[in-house]
Amino acid sequence: MLGEQIKTLRMSRGLNQVEMAKIFGVTKQSVSNWENGNIMPSIDMLIKIANFFSVSTDYLLGLSEKHALNTDGLSESQVAHIQALINDILQVG
């Protein structure tokens, strides 16, 4: 589950494994091993991955299906606009 989540998030950002490895200061092989479930990232790395992709560690670990959006720096009005967009998308889907 963790490997699938990492791969999905990486691809959603248009990153290849080499680019992601550079961002996190690890090797491409480490990213590949995470995604294939051969090894698990350390707790510190798990937190870094969650923060980078703006998701919770629970989401990465498959304990929650909730996504989190970082709205730091946005006004209440802007956050409300984003929520309205999300609601519109949910109604269409």
Secondary structure as a PSIPRED ss2 file (coil, helix, strand):
# PSIPRED VFORMAT (PSIPRED V4.0)

   1 M C   1.000  0.000  0.000
   2 L H   0.000  1.000  0.000
   3 G H   0.000  1.000  0.000
   4 E H   0.000  1.000  0.000
   5 Q H   0.000  1.000  0.000
   6 I H   0.000  1.000  0.000
   7 K H   0.000  1.000  0.000
   8 T H   0.000  1.000  0.000
   9 L H   0.000  1.000  0.000
  10 R H   0.000  1.000  0.000
  11 M H   0.000  1.000  0.000
  12 S H   0.000  1.000  0.000
  13 R C   1.000  0.000  0.000
  14 G C   1.000  0.000  0.000
  15 L C   1.000  0.000  0.000
  16 N C   1.000  0.000  0.000
  17 Q H   0.000  1.000  0.000
  18 V H   0.000  1.000  0.000
  19 E H   0.000  1.000  0.000
  20 M H   0.000  1.000  0.000
  21 A H   0.000  1.000  0.000
  22 K H   0.000  1.000  0.000
  23 I H   0.000  1.000  0.000
  24 F H   0.000  1.000  0.000
  25 G C   1.000  0.000  0.000
  26 V C   1.000  0.000  0.000
  27 T C   1.000  0.000  0.000
  28 K H   0.000  1.000  0.000
  29 Q H   0.000  1.000  0.000
  30 S H   0.000  1.000  0.000
  31 V H   0.000  1.000  0.000
  32 S H   0.000  1.000  0.000
  33 N H   0.000  1.000  0.000
  34 W H   0.000  1.000  0.000
  35 E H   0.000  1.000  0.000
  36 N H   0.000  1.000  0.000
  37 G C   1.000  0.000  0.000
  38 N C   1.000  0.000  0.000
  39 I C   1.000  0.000  0.000
  40 M C   1.000  0.000  0.000
  41 P C   1.000  0.000  0.000
  42 S C   1.000  0.000  0.000
  43 I H   0.000  1.000  0.000
  44 D H   0.000  1.000  0.000
  45 M H   0.000  1.000  0.000
  46 L H   0.000  1.000  0.000
  47 I H   0.000  1.000  0.000
  48 K H   0.000  1.000  0.000
  49 I H   0.000  1.000  0.000
  50 A H   0.000  1.000  0.000
  51 N H   0.000  1.000  0.000
  52 F H   0.000  1.000  0.000
  53 F H   0.000  1.000  0.000
  54 S C   1.000  0.000  0.000
  55 V C   1.000  0.000  0.000
  56 S C   1.000  0.000  0.000
  57 T H   0.000  1.000  0.000
  58 D H   0.000  1.000  0.000
  59 Y H   0.000  1.000  0.000
  60 L H   0.000  1.000  0.000
  61 L C   1.000  0.000  0.000
  62 G C   1.000  0.000  0.000
  63 L C   1.000  0.000  0.000
  64 S C   1.000  0.000  0.000
  65 E C   1.000  0.000  0.000
  66 K C   1.000  0.000  0.000
  67 H C   1.000  0.000  0.000
  68 A C   1.000  0.000  0.000
  69 L C   1.000  0.000  0.000
  70 N C   1.000  0.000  0.000
  71 T C   1.000  0.000  0.000
  72 D C   1.000  0.000  0.000
  73 G C   1.000  0.000  0.000
  74 L C   1.000  0.000  0.000
  75 S C   1.000  0.000  0.000
  76 E H   0.000  1.000  0.000
  77 S H   0.000  1.000  0.000
  78 Q H   0.000  1.000  0.000
  79 V H   0.000  1.000  0.000
  80 A H   0.000  1.000  0.000
  81 H H   0.000  1.000  0.000
  82 I H   0.000  1.000  0.000
  83 Q H   0.000  1.000  0.000
  84 A H   0.000  1.000  0.000
  85 L H   0.000  1.000  0.000
  86 I H   0.000  1.000  0.000
  87 N H   0.000  1.000  0.000
  88 D H   0.000  1.000  0.000
  89 I H   0.000  1.000  0.000
  90 L H   0.000  1.000  0.000
  91 Q H   0.000  1.000  0.000
  92 V H   0.000  1.000  0.000
  93 G C   1.000  0.000  0.000
